[in-house]
């Protein structure tokens, strides 16, 4: 760690969090506690997450905790916060359900380990007290490493189907289109959206005036993650839809497609145009060149609890879970390496992919570290591009020029806390809920799946989905993948034949739906899975997420 403390982004205290941030003047860590059931929890909530009592308030703790996940950051995300530094999730000794994302300070990064006993140390910034943690060597010498929280059995909480009538049976995916995809295209993102949408409409054999619904994720968003949403596309193409949807709190990025299905199944629309656009690589280039000014104010929203510790990227948050997984199950990075190499092999067969050069296991392990346990090839590739999908009423599918793709089941259930650090740490958050839900809506099983399009924002995401969907048990992915044999194009479970986001480019969920449609149509030229009838698609690198089971008509 640097001797001088970094210039931390400071949190913006809210009406609920101000007391927490200002409570460390006496060196005592105070965490919200329920007076009725004695549960501690963090961040502050108005009711207890266990008994739902309103008798909650800050209470003093010992300030002692155990490291339950961590990531050593080697890449700079903030100019004022130089690496290396350790982002960690620590669990209170009083209640391991209460956790803080923080920094481990006062020791070398390579000294930090899962089970490390730590104690709080506050860093003062005017009237704010940022809780950091340092090694509690005396406690660990006396008691040994601290215990780890046991994973919750979240799947048992799934509700039965509300009705035997499935909305999925009323819809079909009839068109798909994609714009140019590339690095730093420096193209108006609305133009990319228009290109993808017009291609999807043509693919479905429709006219613009036949589109009566629009759905997108995440609507308006900063940092190159959106072209401007429904408003931007409506203005560009002068559309007059009956129904629209745009937002980020959906079952993953493909939740916007699920919303379109619901609109069609309800009879509100006949043809919903769903779209997703990113221009991250151009946005980053503009920021670095000084041509795009960013807001450097206080951290708000979920970043209130992350930015003060330099935890700016999902790579760091998911890296904490991956470190916990590896410790709990006693495995290394071999499975992650196999996923990365398989993605690159797929990209080599895909002329649209961004990175097609051969990748070996030696290359994988030799690559620079981004944030442990992730190296360069564990991380997906930011890009510019757009994908659009048409959801149509199933009775219209016979009129379309290309084979429709039918929807067997969709998984959208939330069975874990909507948090990156407060629930089970053995997998990417939210991958178990959608996985459990999708199988509850079909008689098909994992044995029926011919090709898997699993979200791979990081290699650990794909691994989590593999285990969450039940292709193997928790902690069994290394053996299941078998060095890449199982997930190869000719393997038992071909994974992301187009190269995934790891090598083809981060089209943020929609690229997996497009590839599934091409595979099920028999149109994935050069990378076609033989006789593919059923595909599983997932999206979401964390909170929240979704899954789809698609099949050939």
C-alpha positions as CSV (number, residue, x, y, z in Angstrom):
1,X,0.0,0.0,0.0
2,X,1.2,3.6,-0.6
3,X,2.4,5.4,2.5
4,X,0.1,8.4,1.9
5,X,-3.6,7.6,1.9
6,X,-5.3,7.9,-1.4
7,X,-7.6,10.8,-2.3
8,X,-10.8,8.9,-1.8
9,X,-14.1,9.8,-3.5
10,X,-16.2,10.7,-0.5
11,X,-19.7,9.4,0.1
12,X,-22.7,11.6,-0.1
13,X,-24.4,10.9,3.2
14,X,-28.2,10.4,2.8
15,X,-31.0,10.7,5.3
16,X,-30.5,7.0,6.1
17,X,-26.7,6.8,6.0
18,X,-25.5,10.1,7.5
19,X,-25.4,8.7,11.1
20,X,-23.3,5.8,10.0
21,X,-20.7,7.9,8.2
22,X,-20.5,10.4,11.1
23,X,-20.4,7.8,13.9
24,X,-16.7,6.9,14.0
25,X,-15.3,9.9,15.9
26,X,-14.7,7.8,19.0
27,X,-13.2,4.9,17.0
28,X,-16.2,2.7,17.5
29,X,-17.8,1.0,14.5
30,X,-21.6,1.2,14.7
31,X,-23.8,-1.0,12.6
32,X,-27.6,-1.1,12.4
33,X,-29.1,-3.6,14.8
34,X,-32.6,-4.9,15.3
35,X,-33.8,-4.5,18.9
36,X,-36.3,-7.4,18.6
37,X,-34.2,-10.2,17.0
38,X,-30.7,-8.8,17.6
39,X,-29.7,-9.1,14.0
40,X,-27.0,-6.7,12.7
41,X,-27.2,-5.6,9.1
42,X,-25.6,-3.2,6.6
43,X,-26.2,-0.8,4.8
44,X,-28.9,0.8,7.0
45,X,-32.5,-0.2,6.2
46,X,-35.7,1.1,7.8
47,X,-36.8,-2.5,8.8
48,X,-35.0,-5.6,9.9
49,X,-34.4,-8.0,7.0
50,X,-35.1,-11.0,9.2
51,X,-38.1,-10.1,11.4
52,X,-39.2,-6.9,9.6
53,X,-39.3,-5.0,12.9
54,X,-39.1,-1.3,12.8
55,X,-37.1,-1.2,16.0
56,X,-33.7,-0.7,14.3
57,X,-30.9,1.7,14.9
58,X,-27.1,2.0,15.0
59,X,-25.4,0.0,17.8
60,X,-21.8,-0.2,18.8
61,X,-19.8,-3.3,17.8
62,X,-16.4,-4.7,18.7
63,X,-15.1,-3.4,15.3
64,X,-13.7,-6.9,14.6
65,X,-14.4,-8.8,11.5
66,X,-13.3,-11.6,9.2
67,X,-12.2,-11.2,5.5
68,X,-14.7,-13.4,3.5
69,X,-13.7,-12.2,0.1
70,X,-11.1,-9.9,-1.4
71,X,-9.5,-8.6,-4.6
72,X,-6.1,-7.1,-5.0
73,X,-6.5,-4.3,-7.5
74,X,-3.6,-3.8,-9.9
75,X,-5.3,-1.7,-12.6
76,X,-6.0,2.0,-11.9
77,X,-9.7,3.0,-12.0
78,X,-9.2,6.3,-10.2
79,X,-6.3,8.6,-10.9
80,X,-6.2,9.7,-7.2
81,X,-6.3,6.1,-5.9
82,X,-3.2,4.4,-7.2
83,X,-2.8,0.6,-7.1
84,X,-2.1,-1.8,-5.7
85,X,-4.7,-1.9,-3.0
86,X,-7.0,-4.4,-1.5
87,X,-10.8,-4.3,-1.8
88,X,-12.4,-6.7,0.6
89,X,-15.7,-7.9,2.0
90,X,-15.5,-8.3,5.7
91,X,-18.1,-10.0,8.0
92,X,-18.7,-8.8,11.5
93,X,-17.7,-11.2,14.2
94,X,-21.0,-10.4,16.0
95,X,-23.1,-11.4,13.0
96,X,-21.5,-12.6,9.7
97,X,-24.7,-11.6,7.8
98,X,-23.6,-7.9,8.3
99,X,-20.7,-7.1,5.9
100,X,-18.8,-4.1,4.7
101,X,-17.0,-3.5,1.5
102,X,-13.8,-1.8,2.5
103,X,-10.0,-1.7,2.2
104,X,-7.5,-3.8,4.1
105,X,-4.7,-1.4,5.1
106,X,-1.5,-1.6,7.2
107,X,-0.1,-4.7,5.5
108,X,1.2,-5.9,2.1
109,X,-1.5,-7.0,-0.4
110,X,-0.1,-10.5,-0.5
111,X,-0.6,-10.9,3.2
112,X,-4.4,-10.7,2.9
113,X,-6.2,-14.0,2.9
114,X,-9.7,-15.5,3.3
115,X,-10.4,-16.0,7.0
116,X,-8.1,-13.2,8.0
117,X,-9.1,-11.5,11.3
118,X,-9.2,-7.8,11.0
119,X,-10.3,-4.7,13.1
120,X,-11.6,-1.3,12.2
121,X,-9.5,1.8,11.7
122,X,-11.2,5.0,10.7
123,X,-9.9,7.6,8.3
124,X,-11.4,11.0,9.0
125,X,-12.5,13.5,6.3
126,X,-14.0,16.5,8.0
127,X,-17.1,15.1,9.7
128,X,-17.0,11.8,7.8
129,X,-15.3,8.7,9.1
130,X,-14.5,6.0,6.5
131,X,-14.1,2.5,8.1
132,X,-11.0,0.7,6.9
133,X,-9.7,-2.6,8.4
134,X,-6.3,-3.7,9.4
135,X,-4.9,-7.1,10.4
136,X,-5.8,-8.2,13.9
137,X,-2.7,-10.4,14.3
138,X,-3.2,-11.0,18.0
139,X,-6.7,-12.4,17.6
140,X,-5.6,-14.6,14.7
141,X,-2.6,-15.9,16.6
142,X,-4.8,-16.8,19.6
143,X,-7.9,-18.1,17.7
144,X,-6.7,-19.0,14.2
145,X,-8.5,-17.8,11.0
146,X,-12.0,-16.7,11.4
147,X,-15.1,-18.7,10.3
148,X,-16.8,-18.2,6.9
149,X,-20.5,-17.6,6.4
150,X,-22.3,-20.7,5.2
151,X,-24.2,-20.3,1.9
152,X,-27.9,-20.0,2.2
153,X,-30.2,-22.5,0.6
154,X,-32.0,-19.9,-1.5
155,X,-33.6,-22.2,-4.0
156,X,-36.3,-23.5,-1.6
157,X,-37.9,-20.0,-1.5
158,X,-39.1,-20.3,-5.1
159,X,-42.9,-19.9,-5.4
160,X,-44.9,-22.3,-7.5
161,X,-46.3,-21.0,-10.8
162,X,-49.1,-18.7,-10.3
163,X,-51.0,-20.3,-13.2
164,X,-50.3,-23.1,-15.7
165,X,-50.8,-20.7,-18.5
166,X,-47.4,-19.6,-19.7
167,X,-46.9,-16.2,-21.4
168,X,-43.9,-17.7,-23.2
169,X,-46.3,-19.8,-25.3
170,X,-47.9,-16.7,-26.8
171,X,-44.7,-15.2,-28.3
172,X,-41.9,-15.9,-30.8
173,X,-38.7,-14.2,-31.6
174,X,-39.0,-13.3,-35.3
175,X,-36.2,-10.9,-36.1
176,X,-32.7,-10.0,-35.0
177,X,-30.3,-7.4,-36.2
178,X,-26.9,-6.0,-35.3
179,X,-25.0,-2.9,-36.1
180,X,-21.3,-2.6,-36.7
181,X,-19.3,-3.7,-33.7
182,X,-15.9,-2.3,-32.9
183,X,-13.5,-0.6,-30.6
184,X,-13.7,3.2,-30.5
185,X,-15.8,3.6,-33.6
186,X,-16.5,7.2,-32.7
187,X,-20.0,6.9,-34.2
188,X,-23.2,8.5,-32.9
189,X,-24.6,5.7,-30.7
190,X,-28.2,6.5,-31.9
191,X,-27.0,5.7,-35.4
192,X,-25.8,2.3,-34.2
193,X,-29.2,1.7,-32.6
194,X,-31.0,2.7,-35.8
195,X,-28.9,0.3,-37.9
196,X,-29.5,-2.7,-35.6
197,X,-33.3,-1.9,-35.4
198,X,-33.8,-1.5,-39.1
199,X,-31.8,-4.8,-39.6
200,X,-34.1,-6.6,-37.1
201,X,-37.2,-5.2,-38.7
202,X,-36.1,-6.3,-42.1
203,X,-35.1,-9.7,-40.8
204,X,-38.6,-10.2,-39.5
205,X,-40.2,-9.1,-42.8
206,X,-41.9,-6.2,-41.1
207,X,-42.4,-2.5,-41.9
208,X,-41.7,0.3,-39.4
209,X,-45.4,1.1,-39.0
210,X,-46.0,-2.5,-37.8
211,X,-43.8,-2.0,-34.7
212,X,-46.3,-1.2,-31.9
213,X,-44.0,-1.6,-28.9
214,X,-40.5,-0.6,-27.8
215,X,-38.4,-2.0,-25.0
216,X,-34.8,-1.3,-23.9
217,X,-32.3,-1.5,-21.2
218,X,-31.2,0.6,-19.4
219,X,-33.0,3.6,-21.0
220,X,-30.9,6.6,-20.2
221,X,-27.5,5.9,-18.6
222,X,-24.1,7.6,-18.4
223,X,-20.7,6.3,-19.3
224,X,-21.4,5.0,-22.8
225,X,-24.0,2.5,-21.6
226,X,-27.0,3.8,-23.6
227,X,-27.8,5.8,-26.7
228,X,-30.6,7.7,-24.9
229,X,-33.3,5.1,-24.7
230,X,-36.8,5.1,-26.1
231,X,-36.9,8.9,-26.6
232,X,-33.8,8.9,-28.8
233,X,-35.0,6.0,-31.0
234,X,-38.6,7.4,-31.3
235,X,-37.2,10.7,-32.5
236,X,-34.7,9.1,-34.9
237,X,-37.3,6.9,-36.6
238,X,-40.4,8.9,-35.8
239,X,-42.1,5.8,-34.3
240,X,-45.5,5.9,-32.6
241,X,-45.7,2.9,-30.3
242,X,-48.7,1.8,-28.3
243,X,-46.4,0.7,-25.4
244,X,-42.9,1.4,-24.3
245,X,-40.5,0.2,-21.6
246,X,-37.1,1.4,-20.6
247,X,-35.2,0.9,-17.3
248,X,-32.4,-0.9,-15.5
249,X,-34.3,-2.7,-12.7
250,X,-35.2,-5.6,-14.9
251,X,-34.2,-9.4,-14.8
252,X,-30.9,-8.7,-16.4
253,X,-30.3,-6.8,-19.7
254,X,-32.5,-9.3,-21.5
255,X,-35.2,-8.4,-19.0
256,X,-36.2,-5.8,-21.6
257,X,-37.0,-8.6,-24.0
258,X,-39.0,-10.4,-21.3
259,X,-41.0,-7.2,-20.8
260,X,-41.7,-7.2,-24.5
261,X,-42.9,-10.8,-24.3
262,X,-45.3,-9.8,-21.5
263,X,-46.7,-6.9,-23.6
264,X,-47.3,-9.2,-26.5
265,X,-48.8,-12.0,-24.5
266,X,-51.2,-9.6,-22.8
267,X,-52.5,-8.5,-26.2
268,X,-51.2,-5.0,-25.9
269,X,-48.8,-5.3,-28.8
270,X,-48.2,-7.6,-31.8
271,X,-44.5,-6.7,-32.6
272,X,-42.2,-5.3,-29.9
273,X,-38.8,-4.0,-31.0
274,X,-36.3,-4.6,-28.2
275,X,-32.8,-3.0,-28.4
276,X,-29.6,-2.5,-26.5
277,X,-26.7,-0.2,-27.4
278,X,-23.3,0.4,-25.9
279,X,-20.6,2.8,-26.9
280,X,-18.3,2.3,-23.9
281,X,-15.0,2.2,-25.8
282,X,-15.7,5.5,-27.6
283,X,-16.9,7.1,-24.3
284,X,-13.7,6.0,-22.5
285,X,-11.6,7.5,-25.3
286,X,-13.4,10.8,-25.1
287,X,-13.0,11.0,-21.3
288,X,-9.2,10.2,-21.5
289,X,-8.7,12.8,-24.2
290,X,-10.5,15.5,-22.1
291,X,-13.3,15.9,-24.6
292,X,-15.9,14.5,-22.3
293,X,-16.2,15.9,-18.8
294,X,-17.3,13.6,-16.0
295,X,-19.0,14.4,-12.7
296,X,-16.5,14.1,-9.9
297,X,-18.9,14.9,-7.1
298,X,-19.6,12.8,-4.1
299,X,-20.4,9.1,-4.5
300,X,-24.1,8.3,-4.5
301,X,-26.4,5.3,-5.0
302,X,-24.6,2.0,-4.7
303,X,-21.3,3.8,-5.2
304,X,-21.7,5.5,-1.8
305,X,-20.6,2.1,-0.4
306,X,-17.9,1.4,-2.9
307,X,-16.2,4.4,-4.4
308,X,-14.6,5.5,-1.1
309,X,-12.7,2.2,-1.2
310,X,-11.7,2.5,-4.9
311,X,-14.1,-0.3,-5.7
312,X,-15.3,1.2,-9.0
313,X,-15.6,-1.9,-11.1
314,X,-17.7,-5.1,-11.1
315,X,-14.3,-6.8,-11.6
316,X,-13.5,-6.0,-8.0
317,X,-16.9,-6.8,-6.6
318,X,-17.1,-10.2,-8.4
319,X,-13.4,-10.8,-7.8
320,X,-14.3,-10.9,-4.0
321,X,-16.8,-13.6,-4.7
322,X,-14.4,-15.5,-6.9
323,X,-11.8,-15.5,-4.2
324,X,-14.3,-16.8,-1.7
325,X,-15.3,-19.6,-4.2
326,X,-11.7,-20.7,-4.8
327,X,-11.0,-20.8,-1.1
328,X,-14.2,-22.7,-0.2
329,X,-13.8,-25.3,-2.9
330,X,-10.0,-25.5,-3.0
331,X,-9.7,-24.8,-6.7
332,X,-7.5,-22.5,-8.8
333,X,-8.0,-20.5,-12.0
334,X,-7.9,-23.5,-14.4
335,X,-11.7,-23.5,-15.1
336,X,-11.6,-19.7,-15.7
337,X,-8.7,-20.2,-18.1
338,X,-10.6,-22.9,-20.0
339,X,-13.6,-20.5,-20.3
340,X,-11.4,-17.8,-21.7
341,X,-9.6,-20.0,-24.2
342,X,-12.9,-21.5,-25.4
343,X,-14.3,-18.0,-26.0
344,X,-11.2,-17.1,-28.1
345,X,-11.6,-20.3,-30.1
346,X,-15.2,-19.4,-30.8
347,X,-14.1,-15.9,-31.8
348,X,-11.6,-17.3,-34.3
349,X,-14.6,-18.9,-36.1
350,X,-16.6,-15.6,-36.0
351,X,-15.6,-12.9,-38.5
352,X,-17.5,-10.3,-36.4
353,X,-15.5,-10.9,-33.2
354,X,-13.1,-8.3,-32.0
355,X,-10.3,-10.5,-30.8
356,X,-9.6,-13.6,-32.9
357,X,-5.9,-14.3,-32.3
358,X,-5.1,-17.7,-30.8
359,X,-5.0,-17.8,-27.0
360,X,-3.2,-20.6,-25.0
361,X,-3.3,-21.5,-21.4
362,X,0.2,-20.1,-21.0
363,X,-1.0,-16.8,-22.5
364,X,-3.8,-16.8,-20.1
365,X,-1.7,-17.2,-17.0
366,X,1.0,-14.8,-18.2
367,X,-1.4,-11.9,-18.8
368,X,-1.3,-8.9,-16.6
369,X,-3.4,-8.9,-13.5
370,X,-6.4,-6.6,-13.5
371,X,-7.8,-7.3,-10.0
372,X,-7.3,-10.7,-8.4
373,X,-8.1,-13.4,-9.3
374,X,-8.8,-11.9,-12.7
375,X,-6.2,-11.3,-15.4
376,X,-6.7,-9.5,-18.7
377,X,-8.4,-12.5,-20.4
378,X,-10.9,-13.0,-17.6
379,X,-12.5,-9.7,-18.5
380,X,-14.8,-8.9,-21.4
381,X,-14.1,-6.4,-24.1
382,X,-15.7,-3.0,-24.0
383,X,-16.9,-2.0,-27.4
384,X,-19.4,0.0,-29.5
385,X,-22.4,-1.7,-31.0
386,X,-26.1,-2.4,-30.9
387,X,-28.4,-5.4,-31.1
388,X,-32.1,-5.5,-31.7
389,X,-34.7,-8.3,-31.3
390,X,-38.3,-8.5,-32.5
391,X,-40.8,-10.2,-30.2
392,X,-44.0,-11.1,-32.1
393,X,-47.3,-12.6,-31.3
394,X,-46.9,-16.3,-32.0
395,X,-49.8,-16.5,-34.4
396,X,-48.0,-14.1,-36.7
397,X,-44.8,-16.2,-36.9
398,X,-45.9,-18.2,-39.9
399,X,-46.0,-15.0,-41.9
400,X,-42.4,-14.1,-41.2
401,X,-39.7,-14.9,-43.8
402,X,-37.3,-16.7,-41.5
403,X,-37.8,-19.5,-39.0
404,X,-39.1,-18.1,-35.7
405,X,-37.4,-19.0,-32.4
406,X,-39.8,-20.1,-29.7
407,X,-39.6,-19.3,-26.0
408,X,-39.8,-22.3,-23.8
409,X,-39.3,-20.6,-20.4
410,X,-38.0,-17.5,-18.8
411,X,-36.4,-17.2,-15.3
412,X,-36.7,-13.9,-13.5
413,X,-37.1,-14.8,-9.8
414,X,-35.2,-13.0,-7.1
415,X,-34.2,-15.5,-4.4
416,X,-31.2,-13.7,-3.0
417,X,-30.7,-10.2,-1.6
418,X,-30.3,-7.6,-4.3
419,X,-26.8,-6.8,-3.1
420,X,-23.2,-7.5,-4.2
421,X,-21.8,-8.3,-0.8
422,X,-24.6,-9.0,1.7
423,X,-25.7,-12.5,0.7
424,X,-24.0,-15.8,-0.4
425,X,-20.5,-15.3,-1.8
426,X,-20.1,-18.6,-3.6
427,X,-21.2,-17.3,-7.0
428,X,-22.1,-14.2,-8.9
429,X,-25.1,-12.7,-7.1
430,X,-28.5,-13.5,-8.5
431,X,-27.4,-16.4,-10.7
432,X,-29.3,-18.9,-8.6
433,X,-32.7,-17.3,-8.6
434,X,-33.2,-17.0,-12.3
435,X,-31.7,-20.4,-12.9
436,X,-34.0,-22.1,-10.5
437,X,-37.0,-20.2,-11.9
438,X,-36.4,-21.1,-15.6
439,X,-36.4,-24.8,-14.9
440,X,-39.6,-24.6,-12.9
441,X,-41.5,-23.3,-16.0
442,X,-40.6,-26.3,-18.3
443,X,-40.4,-30.0,-18.5
444,X,-37.0,-29.8,-20.2
445,X,-33.9,-30.4,-18.2
446,X,-30.2,-29.7,-18.6
447,X,-29.9,-32.8,-20.7
448,X,-32.0,-31.2,-23.4
449,X,-29.7,-28.2,-23.8
450,X,-27.7,-28.2,-27.0
451,X,-25.9,-24.9,-26.7
452,X,-25.3,-22.5,-23.7
453,X,-25.1,-18.8,-24.2
454,X,-24.0,-17.8,-20.7
455,X,-23.2,-14.2,-19.6
456,X,-19.4,-13.8,-19.4
457,X,-18.7,-10.3,-18.3
458,X,-16.0,-12.2,-16.4
459,X,-15.1,-15.8,-16.7
460,X,-16.4,-16.4,-13.2
461,X,-19.9,-15.2,-14.3
462,X,-20.1,-18.0,-16.9
463,X,-18.8,-20.5,-14.2
464,X,-21.5,-19.3,-11.8
465,X,-24.3,-19.7,-14.4
466,X,-23.0,-23.2,-15.3
467,X,-23.3,-24.3,-11.6
468,X,-26.5,-22.2,-11.0
469,X,-28.3,-23.8,-13.9
470,X,-27.4,-27.3,-12.6
471,X,-25.0,-28.5,-15.3
472,X,-22.8,-29.4,-12.4
473,X,-22.9,-28.9,-8.6
474,X,-21.5,-26.0,-6.5
475,X,-17.7,-26.1,-6.7
476,X,-17.7,-28.8,-9.5
477,X,-17.1,-26.6,-12.5
478,X,-13.4,-27.3,-12.8
479,X,-14.0,-31.1,-13.1
480,X,-17.1,-30.6,-15.3
481,X,-15.3,-28.3,-17.8
482,X,-12.5,-30.8,-18.0
483,X,-9.9,-28.3,-19.3
484,X,-12.3,-27.0,-21.9
485,X,-13.3,-30.4,-23.5
486,X,-16.9,-30.2,-22.3
487,X,-17.6,-26.6,-23.4
488,X,-15.9,-26.8,-26.8
489,X,-17.9,-26.5,-30.0
490,X,-18.0,-30.3,-30.3
491,X,-18.4,-30.9,-26.5
492,X,-21.4,-31.9,-24.5
493,X,-22.2,-28.3,-23.7
494,X,-20.9,-25.9,-26.3
495,X,-20.4,-22.5,-24.6
496,X,-20.7,-19.2,-26.4
497,X,-19.7,-20.4,-29.8
498,X,-19.4,-16.8,-31.1
499,X,-16.7,-15.9,-28.6
500,X,-18.9,-14.4,-25.9
501,X,-18.2,-11.0,-24.5
502,X,-14.7,-12.1,-23.6
503,X,-13.6,-12.1,-27.2
504,X,-16.4,-11.0,-29.5
505,X,-17.2,-7.8,-27.5
506,X,-19.4,-6.7,-24.7
507,X,-22.9,-6.2,-26.2
508,X,-24.2,-6.5,-22.7
509,X,-26.5,-9.5,-22.8
510,X,-28.2,-9.0,-26.2
511,X,-25.4,-10.6,-28.1
512,X,-26.2,-13.9,-26.4
513,X,-29.8,-13.8,-27.6
514,X,-28.7,-13.0,-31.1
515,X,-26.2,-16.0,-31.1
516,X,-28.9,-18.3,-29.7
517,X,-31.3,-17.2,-32.5
518,X,-28.6,-17.8,-35.2
519,X,-27.8,-21.2,-33.7
520,X,-31.4,-22.3,-33.5
521,X,-32.0,-21.2,-37.1
522,X,-29.0,-23.1,-38.3
523,X,-27.5,-19.8,-39.4
524,X,-24.3,-19.6,-37.3
525,X,-22.0,-20.1,-40.2
526,X,-18.6,-21.4,-39.4
527,X,-19.5,-22.1,-35.7
528,X,-22.8,-23.9,-36.0
529,X,-23.6,-26.4,-33.2
530,X,-24.8,-29.5,-35.0
531,X,-28.6,-30.1,-34.8
532,X,-29.1,-27.4,-32.1
533,X,-32.7,-27.5,-30.9
534,X,-32.6,-25.9,-27.5
535,X,-30.5,-23.0,-26.2
536,X,-30.2,-21.5,-22.7
537,X,-29.4,-17.8,-22.5
538,X,-28.4,-15.9,-19.4
539,X,-27.7,-12.2,-18.7
540,X,-26.6,-10.2,-15.8
541,X,-23.2,-10.0,-14.3
542,X,-24.8,-9.6,-10.9
543,X,-27.8,-7.6,-9.7
544,X,-30.4,-8.4,-11.1
545,X,-30.2,-11.2,-13.6
546,X,-32.3,-13.3,-16.0
547,X,-32.4,-16.6,-17.9
548,X,-34.2,-17.8,-21.0
549,X,-34.7,-21.2,-22.6
550,X,-35.2,-20.9,-26.3
551,X,-36.0,-23.6,-28.9
552,X,-36.3,-24.2,-32.5
553,X,-39.8,-24.0,-34.0
